[in-house]
């Protein structure tokens, strides 16, 4: 399961925190998927209480992922691969989180 993989990974690697995409609607309100995300995060806390979990707004990440795939020259079949879109979206979420942390440090917030 995903949880087994995460727990195993955390036990083998140095993990400071886990960043989870926060599904929001265009108006900024939580989407209907937020209930499932909260349930997942509660399970993370049960299995890994020592690892902080942070949310990061995931709006438009799949759009950005598709744009990256187009710019990368991937064929239509590859762009329809949901697992690949999700992987690129996760990378965009993590990159956005890291950039936001750098801005906070830069501005001493």
C-alpha positions as CSV (number, residue, x, y, z in Angstrom):
1,X,0.0,0.0,0.0
2,X,1.0,3.6,-0.3
3,X,1.2,3.9,3.5
4,X,3.5,0.9,3.7
5,X,5.8,2.4,1.0
6,X,5.9,5.8,2.8
7,X,6.7,4.3,6.2
8,X,9.4,2.1,4.7
9,X,10.9,5.0,2.8
10,X,11.0,7.2,5.9
11,X,12.7,4.4,7.9
12,X,15.4,4.1,5.2
13,X,15.9,7.8,4.2
14,X,16.3,11.1,6.1
15,X,12.9,12.7,5.8
16,X,12.4,16.1,7.4
17,X,8.7,16.5,6.5
18,X,6.1,15.4,4.1
19,X,4.4,17.8,1.7
20,X,0.9,17.0,0.7
21,X,-1.1,18.7,-2.1
22,X,-4.1,20.5,-0.8
23,X,-6.9,20.3,-3.3
24,X,-8.7,23.6,-3.7
25,X,-11.4,24.9,-6.0
26,X,-10.7,27.9,-8.2
27,X,-12.3,30.2,-5.6
28,X,-9.8,29.0,-2.9
29,X,-12.2,26.8,-0.9
30,X,-11.3,23.2,-0.2
31,X,-12.5,20.8,-2.8
32,X,-14.6,17.7,-2.1
33,X,-11.4,15.6,-2.1
34,X,-10.1,17.4,1.0
35,X,-11.9,14.9,3.3
36,X,-9.9,12.0,1.7
37,X,-6.7,14.0,2.1
38,X,-7.4,14.8,5.8
39,X,-8.1,11.1,6.4
40,X,-4.8,10.2,4.7
41,X,-2.9,12.8,6.7
42,X,-4.4,11.5,10.0
43,X,-3.1,8.0,9.0
44,X,0.3,9.5,8.3
45,X,0.4,11.0,11.8
46,X,-0.6,7.7,13.3
47,X,2.2,5.8,11.5
48,X,4.8,8.6,11.5
49,X,4.0,10.9,14.5
50,X,7.6,12.4,14.4
51,X,7.3,13.6,10.8
52,X,5.6,17.0,10.2
53,X,3.1,17.2,7.3
54,X,2.5,20.4,5.4
55,X,-0.1,21.2,2.9
56,X,0.6,23.1,-0.4
57,X,-2.1,24.4,-2.7
58,X,-2.2,22.0,-5.7
59,X,-4.5,24.1,-7.9
60,X,-3.5,24.1,-11.6
61,X,-0.6,21.7,-11.1
62,X,-2.1,19.2,-13.5
63,X,-2.4,22.0,-16.1
64,X,1.2,22.9,-15.5
65,X,2.2,19.3,-15.8
66,X,0.4,19.0,-19.2
67,X,2.2,22.2,-20.3
68,X,5.5,20.8,-19.2
69,X,4.8,17.6,-21.1
70,X,3.9,19.5,-24.2
71,X,7.0,21.6,-24.0
72,X,9.0,18.5,-23.5
73,X,7.7,17.1,-26.7
74,X,5.9,14.1,-25.2
75,X,3.4,12.4,-27.5
76,X,-0.3,12.5,-26.9
77,X,-0.3,8.9,-25.5
78,X,2.3,9.8,-22.9
79,X,0.4,13.0,-22.0
80,X,-2.7,10.8,-21.3
81,X,-0.8,8.7,-18.8
82,X,-2.4,9.7,-15.5
83,X,0.5,8.2,-13.4
84,X,3.0,10.4,-15.3
85,X,0.8,13.5,-14.9
86,X,0.5,12.8,-11.2
87,X,4.3,12.4,-10.9
88,X,5.0,15.6,-12.7
89,X,2.2,17.4,-10.6
90,X,3.9,16.1,-7.4
91,X,7.2,17.5,-8.6
92,X,5.5,20.9,-9.3
93,X,3.9,20.8,-5.8
94,X,7.3,20.1,-4.1
95,X,9.1,22.7,-6.2
96,X,6.4,25.3,-5.3
97,X,6.7,24.5,-1.6
98,X,10.5,24.8,-1.7
99,X,10.3,28.1,-3.6
100,X,7.8,29.4,-1.0
101,X,10.1,28.4,1.8
102,X,13.0,30.2,0.1
103,X,10.9,33.3,-0.2
104,X,10.0,33.1,3.5
105,X,13.6,32.8,4.5
106,X,14.7,35.6,2.2
107,X,12.1,37.9,3.7
108,X,12.9,36.6,7.3
109,X,9.3,35.5,7.8
